[in-house]
Amino acid sequence: MLIIPVIGKISLKNPPFVTLFLILANVLMYFTAQWNDRAKVEAAYDFYMSSDLPKIELLYYQAYVAGDKKLPIVHVPGKIDLPAVKEVETFSLWEIMREDGEFFYLLEKNRVVLSQDELYPWWLDLKTGFQNRLNESMIYRFGLKPSAPKWYAFFTCMFLHGGFEHLLGNMIFLWLLGCFLEMGCGRSFYLAVYLLSGLAAGASFWLIYPHSTSPLIGASGAIAGMMGSFAVLFGKKKVKIFFSLGFYFGYRQMTAIALLPLWFCNEVYQLFFSGMPQVAYVAHIGGILSGAILSFIHMKSFGIYDENAVSAEPEDTSSPMVEKALEHIGNLEIQKGRGLLDQVLEKDPGHVPALTHLFNLLKNMPEESRFQDITKTLLEILMAKPATWKVGLKIINDYEKAAGRWPKLSPELYVKIGVVYAYDEQPEASEKILSAMLLQKPELQSIPPAMLKLAEAYKKKGRFQDFKDCLQTLIEKYPGSKESQVAEKILLDG
């Protein structure tokens, strides 16, 4: 199960510097210091499997199991015919032995192969060679190994990753949750939550699996702490989330605090039933709990946070109404469909899909005054953005075909449409509109720049006489204006 909050727009005035720094630190660590880690670990295990180490340790393990796992092991013979252990048996038994964390812990603590044993010098030499090779990798040198923990490893382990997929998944979560927290509770507390939760996650893993010889690595414990912190900090605030159940996914709005039991129970379930022992679910659980506790203390002590950092988008009720309206219209229930579209426009007069569908419906009733009103509103919206100019020109064309005339618009909007026609390389249509405005509203300040654009459209079409005539008209009608000065310079330059 996957549940993640969906962030809104990031403010460039207050960018999430700490989140970006943490992501950069993890990425740089992986692509620099860790770059050849996998090859180093593989080389170490190649050495292990090609040596006599697994055979020696398996013989001791067999004796350990046969003796009901009691120490010391006293019945391992001084001389052992190692070649007698078959390779297939060696690998199968080795896999079983690797699952016995307690045996490996005792082996590492020198409580299995004892110094008085005849095989001890041989085993110790091979074991030292194997460990030295492992420690060439960042994972084994700086990862948190519960059986032999180093104090610094509790910190360094949260900046190491086992592969690119591991890194990518964690960084996506870090970005999504980090932006929320950094904007909501400030950089200092956010960084404290990240680091302290990471330490708590490592401590949880160490306490539950004290005999584990495998290193704990990854930022997921710290990120889990951010999850717990987020849920408590924003409490009853509604947030938009994306969820995936594997076979089904979607978006929902829910209170932030409701995410805490969902995230926690998911980690507990995965711990017992996922069948993925390589994932440190115990560390995730420790991280979630520590993050939640830290935020609870922070809220009780300071109560400082920006609840608007996670303001959920208002629920879209208009789109379903538009879809229902189209369904009615498709069933020839015209009045029902029109009524729903009118309801949408009462709530949101600028709802372009509703305006467009109502325009198309009213094309069959051009005598209605509403057709004129809808067209005017729609054109005011569409002509405001270059991306929708083409759609606006089509609306004008459709209106003219249906009503046999142009819609009544404001003078400024007429000039704007004239400019759009010029951009669309339709200078004749542009000139028709601008000529009318020159006669009716010559005082409009938008006309001179519109005439420059019309002249440019004529030039692109290769109609150089019309190009010059347009510039000359601009000079005569608006002497002394910036646009007329530009026109004079163009004509002088030839």
N, C-alpha and C positions, 0 to 999 in steps of 0.2 A: 504494500500500500504506500502510495506517495501523496503527500499533502504539503503544498508550499504556498505561501502568500504571494500575491501578485503585486508588484510595486507600481506606483504611479510615475509621474514625471520626476526626474532628478533635477533639482535646482542648480543651475550653473553658478548662482551667487553663493551657494553653500554646498560645494561638492563633497562627496563622502571620501575624504582624504585617507582616513584610517583604513577603511575597507579596501581602497585601492592599494594602500601600502601593504596590507596583509596578503592580498592576492599576489602582488608583485614579489613579496618575500618568498611565498610558497613556490611560485612559478620559477623564479631565479634559482632557488635551491634545487629544484628538480632538474632544470636544464643546464646547470653548471656543476655543482658539487656531486649531484646524484647521477649525472649523465650516463656513467658506465657501471652503475651499481648492479644491474641485473647480470651483466656478464661476469662481474667479480663474484657474485654469489654462486652462479652456475659453475664457475671455475673451481670454487671451494668445494662444492658438492661432487664435482667430477673427481677431484682429488680424494675425497672421502670414499666414494664408491669404488674407486680403482685401487685403494689401499686395503690393508687388512683390518682397518678399524671396525667396519661393520661386522666382520666375522668374530673379532675378539669380543666386541660388545654384545653380540647375539649369544655367544656362548655363556657369557655372564648373565645375560637376561634369562636364558633358558634355566640356568641354575637358580636365579632369583625367583622365577615363577615356581619352579619345582620345590623350592624351599619355603613356599607360602609367603614369599616376599619378605623374608626375615633376613636381617643383616647381623654379623658379617656372613658373606658367602664363603664357606669353608671347603666345599667339595669340588671346586674347579681344579682339575689336574694341573700340575706344574708344566707339563708338556702337552700341547694340543696339536693334533694333526689338522691344521687349518684347511688344507686342500680337500679334506673329507666333507666339508660343508659345501653342498651344491649351490651353484649360483642362483638357480630359481628359488630354492628354499631360502637362501640368504635374503633376497629382495622381498619375498612375501613376509618373512618373519621381521625384517627390518621395518616394513610398513606398520606392523602390529606394535613393534617396540616403540616407534615414533609416537604412537598414540598414548603411550603410558608416560604422562608428564611427570609423575612422581619418580619413576625410575631414572628419567633423564636428569631430573633435579639432583638426585642422589649421585648419579654418575658425574655430574659437573662438580659436585662438592667433594669428589674423591672419596666417597664412602662406599663405592662398589668395587672398583679395582684398587686394591690396597697397596701401599708402598712395599709391603713384604712379599707380594705376589711376584712370581717369576716373570709374568707378562707385563708388569707395571712399567718398567723403563721403555719397553717397546711401545706400549699403548700411549704413554705420556708423550713420547716423541711425536708419534703420529697425530695425537690429539692437539698438541701445541701447533703443529703445522697446519692442521685444519682450522683451528681458531684464528690463527694469524691471517690466514687467507680470508676468512669470513670478516674479520675486523678491518680489512681493506675497504669494505663497503661502508657507506654512510649509514645504511639501515642497521647494521649490526654494531657499528661503533657508537652511534648516537641514538638508536632506537631504545625504547624502554623494555628491558628484559627483566621480568619480575623475579626470576631465580637469582639474578645478580644485578640488582638495580644500582645505577649511578645517579647521584642527586640531580645532575644536570640533564639527564635523559628525560626526566618528567617534563622539562621545558622543550628540549630539542626535538623530541619525538613528534610534536604537533606540527612541525614544519617539514616533515619527510613523508614521501608517498611511494607506494609500491609499484606504480605504473601510471601511464598517461591517463587511462580511464579513471583510475582512483583520484588523480589530481583534478581532472576536469569536473567530475561529479561534485567534489567538495567545493571547488571554486564557484560553481554555479549557485550552490546553496549559500556560500559565504556572501556572494554578491546580493542575492535576493533578500536574505535576512539582515545582512550587514547594513545595507542602505536604510532599511526601516529603523533599525536600532540606533544607528549613528545620528540620523535626523531626529529621532524621537527622544533620546536620552543624553545626547552629547558625546563627544569623542572620548573623554576621559573615562567615564563609567563604561562605555561600550568596550573600550580596549581592556579595561579591568575584567569585565565579564568574559571576554574571549580568553584571556590568559589564565584567569583563575578557574574557569570551567575546564580548560584544557588540562590544567594541573589536577583538578578533581577527577576528571575522566581517567587520567593515568593512574591516580591513586586507587580508584575503584577497581581497575583491572588488576593492579598489583595485589590488592587485598583479597580479591576473589580467586585469583589464579597465582598464588605465590610460588608455585613450582614450575610455572611456564618458562620454557627456555626460548620461546619465539618472541622476537621483538615486537612491541606495539608501536605502530607508526600511523600518521595521518592526522588531518585537522578535524576529522569528524566529531571527536569528543568535544572540542571547543565550539564547533558549530552547533552541536546538540545543546550546549549551554546557552547559545544564542536563541535557540528555539524555546527553551524553558523561560528565558528572560523575556522574550517577545510576548509569550502568552500571558505572563503575569503583569508585565508592564502596561500593556494596552487593555488588559482585562475585558470589560464589557463592550469595548469599542468594536464595531463591526468592520470586518476586513474581507476583501475578496480573495478567495483561494482557488488554486488549481488542484484537482485531485485525480488520481488514477488508481483503479482497483485491478489493473491488468486487462480485464475484459471490458471495462467501462471507464470513461473519464469525462470530465467536464469542469465547469466553474460554479462556485457557490459563494454566498456571503454568510458569514457566521461570526460570532463573537470570538475575540482572540483567546480568551481564557478556555473556551471549549476545545481549542487545539491541544492544550496541555495533556489531558487524559488520552486523547487520540494518539498523539506522538509517543507518550509513555507506554501505553498498552501495545502499540505496534512494535516497539523495541523489545518488550517482554515476550510478546508472541514470537518474534523472529529469533530471540535467544533460545527458546525451547523447541521451535518447530521448523526453523528455516533449513536446517541441515547444512549450514554454512559456518563451520567453526572458525574459518579464517577472518570472519567479520567480528569486530570487538563490540558486540551489543552491550556488554556490561559497561564498557567505557561510555557508550552513548547514554545509557541510563544514568550513570553518574554525572555526566555532563548536563543532561536535562534537569535533573534535580538540583544540581549546584546553581545553574543559571536561574532557575525559578526562585530559589532561596535568596540569592544575591539581589534579585530585582525586588523581592518582597521586602527585604531589609532596606533597600534603597528607597522604596516608596514610603515605608513607615518613617524613615529617618529624614528624608529630604522632600519626597513627593514631587520632584521636579522632572517633568517630561513633556514633550510636545505631542498631545493627542492627535493633532491634525496631520501628523506625519503619516498616518495610516488611514486617512479618511477614505472610506469606500465610495466608489462611484455610485451615484443614484441608480436604483434599479430601472432598467429600460422597460417601461410599460407600453411605450408607443409602438415599437416594432411588432409585438404580437397583435396589437389592434389593427395595424396596417395589413398584416397578413390575413386577419379575419375579414377585413373589409374586401380584400381582393377575392377571397373565397366567396363572399356574398355576391360580388359583381360577376364572378365566373358562373354563378348559379342564376344569373339574371335578376338577383334581388338588389336592384340598383339603389333604391332608397336606403336600405339597411347599410349597404357598403358606403354610400355617401355620408350617412349619419356618423359612422365610425371614423371616417376621415376627418369630418368636421370636429369631432371630439378630440382627435389628436392635435388639430391645429388650434383648438381652444387652449390646450395646455402648452403647446409649443408652436407658435405662429410661423417659425422659420424651419419647420420640419420638412426638408426637401423631398424625401420620398412621398410623404402624404400630399404635398403640394403638386408634385409631378403626376401622381395617380389621379388626383382631382382634376387637374388640367386636362389630362387625356379623356376623362369622363365627360367633362364639360365641352369638349370639342364638338360633341354631337348636339350641344345646346348653346350655340354661340351668341344667341340673343340675350342670354342671362347676364345681368350685370356682374354676377359673381365670377364669370369667366374672365372679364376684364381685370377684376381685383386680384384674382389668383395669379394671372399672367404677370401683372405688375410686381407683385411680391416675389414671385419666382425669379424674374429677371433681375431685380435688385440684388438678390443673393448670388445668382449665377455670374453676373457681370462683375462681381467684386473680386473674383479670383481667376487668374489666367487659365488654371486647370479646368475650369468649367465654362470657358467662353464658347467653345464649340456647341455645348449643350444649349447654352443661351440662344445662340443663333438659330438652332433648330426649333426652339420654342417660338421664336419670332416668326419663322417660316410657317410652322404649323398653325399659329394663330391667324396669320394673314390668309392662309388657305381656307380656314374654317369660317372666319368672320368677314373676309373680303376687304379687310382694311388693317391698318396697323393699330396696335394697342395704344391707349392714351397714357403717356409716361411723363415724368418730370423732365424739364429741359436738360438738366445735368445727366440724367440717364440716357437721353437721346444722344448727347455728345459722346458719352462713354461707349455706346453701341457703335457710333461712327468710328471711334478709335479702334474698336475690336474688328470692325469690317476692314479697316486699313491694315491691321496686323494680319488678318486672314487673307490679305491680297485680293480684296474685293473693293477696289477704289471707287467704282461707280456707285455702289450702295453707300459707301462712306461719304462721297461728295454730295449725294442726294440729301442725306441727313444734315450734314454740316452747312450746306447752302441754306436749308430751311432755318437752321438755328442762327445763321448770320443775319437773316431778315427779321426773325422774331425776337431773339435774345442776344444781340451782338455784345452786350456787356458781360457775358459769361467769361470768366477768366480761364475756363478750360478749353475755349475754342482755339486760341493761338497754338498751344502745343498739339492740339488735335490736327490742325492744318499742316503742321510740320510732318506729322506721322502720315497724313494723306499724301503729301508731296513725295515722301520716301516710298510709299506704295506705288505711286505712278512711275517713279524711277526704276523700281525693281521690275515693273512690267515693260520697261523700255519705251514708255510714253513720255518722252522728254519735253515735248511742248506743253502737255498737261502739267508736268512737273514744274516747269518754269512759271506757267500761268498761276498755279496754286501758290507758289512762293511770292509772286508779284501781288496777288490779292491779299496775302497776309501782310505784306509791307504797307499796302495802301490802307487797309482796314485798321491795322493796329500799329501805327507809326510810333517809334520810340520804345516799343516793347522788346524784351529780351529775344523773343522768338523772331520778331521782324529783323533785328540785328543779325541773328544767325542766318536768316533767309538772304539778307543783303550780301553777307560774306560768301554764301554758297554761290550766288549768282555772279559775284565779282570773280570768284576763283574759277568760274566757268564750268 
